[in-house]
Amino acid sequence: MRGRLIFPFLAELHRLDTAAMAGPGPGLHASGYDADFREPVLVDADDDGLAEAFRREFPPVRVPCQVEPDAFESLRMTPSGNSPRTNFELVFHFRDLERLGLVDAATGDALIRPSDRLGALYDVAGALVQAVRTPPGLYVTEARPMGFGLHRRSPRRNLFLVTFNDRPQARGLA
């Protein structure tokens, strides 16, 4: 017995595909992924004078989750105006992650990692509940297993907590 989620929704996840960005990068970059900062590089691909992220993602996947919103577009004033802050925590069940192939069989690591993006939330029937505007987007900033040791005879982990935060995009020249 590993328990279950309470009041489940479906999270549409867009996982960052670092392997697809590892090839020849745009412009002067050897790769589309910055290994030092662990994020996509910024490149002016459309010659409009503004750099866009060179980001490649796996196809979106919908994963059952429990939603724990902390803040949604709360007011955060800066010298240049309002910069709303959003913070979501989603709780996933390892049984669902295993079923969807989102657990590395060799290491046991969940394949939801920092820099993955939340696209939307759906109800269990598939109706849209909340779309996430990108930019700024909501990105994984922490992903950690929790709920170890449930079930007396064969203790296992059951829950995976993922924190999503907005990440305002700085714009600049390539």
Beta strands, then each sheet from edge to edge (+ up, - down):
strand 1: 9-14
strand 2: 33-34
strand 3: 39-40
strand 4: 42-43
strand 5: 52-53
strand 6: 61-74
strand 7: 77-78
strand 8: 81-82
strand 9: 85-93
strand 10: 117-122
strand 11: 128-131
strand 12: 138-146
strand 13: 159-166
sheet 1: 11+ 10- 1+ 6- 9+ 13- 12+
sheet 2: 2+ 3-
sheet 3: 4+ 5-
sheet 4: 7+ 8-
end
